[in-house]
Amino acid sequence: MSLARMRTFIEVYRQRSISGAARSLNLTQPAVSQHIAGLEVAIGRPLFERSSSGVEPTSTADELAMDIGDKLEAAEAALASARARSMDISGVLQIVGHADFMAEILSVQMLPLLESGVKIRMHTGNGSMVSSMLLEGHCDLGVSAHPVLDDRLKSELIYTSKVLPVAAPSVVKRIMSAQDFGEAIRAESLLAYNLELSLIEPWLLKNQISIASLVPAVVSQDLRAQRKLLAQGFGWSVMPEFLCQQQIAQGELMEIPSPVGTRDIHYYLIWLPSALRQVRVAHARQTLLTQLRSL
């Protein structure tokens, strides 16, 4: 069974549509139907049944999809990497992710791609924006601290960091000298990534501090802006260690001792499987995975 036929089967299986798979694969509908028919002849059983909304997989198709798993994606990535070694991979790579992570961690890891001739366009956005930009075809790769929930996307863990509560030393001293730690920290101005307090709330809950009626004074999805305000003695926040470790070492910021403990934040490289058919994207994905896993 050819790789092309297996790719076609997976796309039809994912989309439950011959026409949808044809558009994704840049094939004609008859060509997609021929690929499926060829597989059915080779297997000796039907793979799909037509329905009013498209096609529905048979039990044979379900079993085949389970057998393939991520093997097809791995095979395509390996082939693309091999082609990249013998082909011109120059062109533009569109990547979207959290602004501070891309600036502080990802940018330096892109040097091998830039040196190989790949041009990079960096876009910033939160988790939902990353998924949307990938699914709509506006970007090739994404980086997010939010696990992928859409089964049309694939992801791999690339970086883990501690998340620390921080403030200027004067603010930490004021908090720690108070009789009630929870009330003292709630009395200070809060700087947050978003109004949902996605970085703040887990730390508060873990340390048994009430989140009720807690409204941030500043909201910014680029935590480097918060870092500057904190260093000026305004408020407190919770942020990944890689964003504040230098400032802590220099005495500009200080970790607020956690009564119970801190937690970790995980970053993921995300892509649409069909995007790996582009040699440049497959090469970039593998390069970034290799670079970031070595940190």
Rosetta blueprint (number, residue, H / E / L):
1 M L
2 S L
3 L H
4 A H
5 R H
6 M H
7 R H
8 T H
9 F H
10 I H
11 E H
12 V H
13 Y H
14 R H
15 Q H
16 R L
17 S L
18 I H
19 S H
20 G H
21 A H
22 A H
23 R H
24 S H
25 L H
26 N L
27 L L
28 T L
29 Q H
30 P H
31 A H
32 V H
33 S H
34 Q H
35 H H
36 I H
37 A H
38 G H
39 L H
40 E H
41 V H
42 A H
43 I H
44 G L
45 R L
46 P L
47 L L
48 F E
49 E E
50 R E
51 S E
52 S L
53 S L
54 G E
55 V E
56 E E
57 P E
58 T L
59 S H
60 T H
61 A H
62 D H
63 E H
64 L H
65 A H
66 M H
67 D H
68 I H
69 G L
70 D L
71 K H
72 L H
73 E H
74 A H
75 A H
76 E H
77 A H
78 A H
79 L H
80 A H
81 S H
82 A H
83 R H
84 A H
85 R H
86 S H
87 M L
88 D L
89 I L
90 S L
91 G E
92 V E
93 L E
94 Q E
95 I E
96 V E
97 G E
98 H L
99 A H
100 D H
101 F H
102 M H
103 A H
104 E H
105 I H
106 L H
107 S H
108 V H
109 Q H
110 M L
111 L H
112 P H
113 L H
114 L H
115 E H
116 S L
117 G L
118 V E
119 K E
120 I E
121 R E
122 M E
123 H E
124 T E
125 G L
126 N L
127 G H
128 S H
129 M H
130 V H
131 S H
132 S H
133 M H
134 L H
135 L H
136 E L
137 G L
138 H L
139 C L
140 D L
141 L E
142 G E
143 V E
144 S E
145 A L
146 H L
147 P L
148 V L
149 L L
150 D L
151 D L
152 R L
153 L L
154 K E
155 S E
156 E E
157 L E
158 I E
159 Y E
160 T E
161 S E
162 K E
163 V E
164 L E
165 P E
166 V E
167 A E
168 A L
169 P H
170 S H
171 V H
172 V H
173 K H
174 R H
175 I H
176 M H
177 S H
178 A L
179 Q L
180 D L
181 F H
182 G H
183 E H
184 A H
185 I H
186 R H
187 A H
188 E L
189 S L
190 L E
191 L E
192 A E
193 Y L
194 N L
195 L L
196 E L
197 L L
198 S L
199 L L
200 I H
201 E H
202 P H
203 W H
204 L H
205 L H
206 K H
207 N L
208 Q L
209 I L
210 S L
211 I L
212 A L
213 S L
214 L L
215 V L
216 P L
217 A L
218 V E
219 V E
220 S L
221 Q L
222 D L
223 L H
224 R H
225 A H
226 Q H
227 R H
228 K H
229 L H
230 L H
231 A H
232 Q L
233 G L
234 F L
235 G L
236 W E
237 S E
238 V E
239 M E
240 P E
241 E H
242 F H
243 L H
244 C H
245 Q H
246 Q H
247 Q H
248 I H
249 A H
250 Q L
251 G L
252 E L
253 L L
254 M E
255 E E
256 I L
257 P L
258 S L
259 P L
260 V L
261 G L
262 T L
263 R E
264 D E
265 I E
266 H E
267 Y E
268 Y E
269 L E
270 I E
271 W E
272 L L
273 P H
274 S H
275 A H
276 L H
277 R H
278 Q L
279 V H
280 R H
281 V H
282 A H
283 H H
284 A H
285 R H
286 Q H
287 T H
288 L H
289 L H
290 T H
291 Q H
292 L H
293 R H
294 S L
295 L L
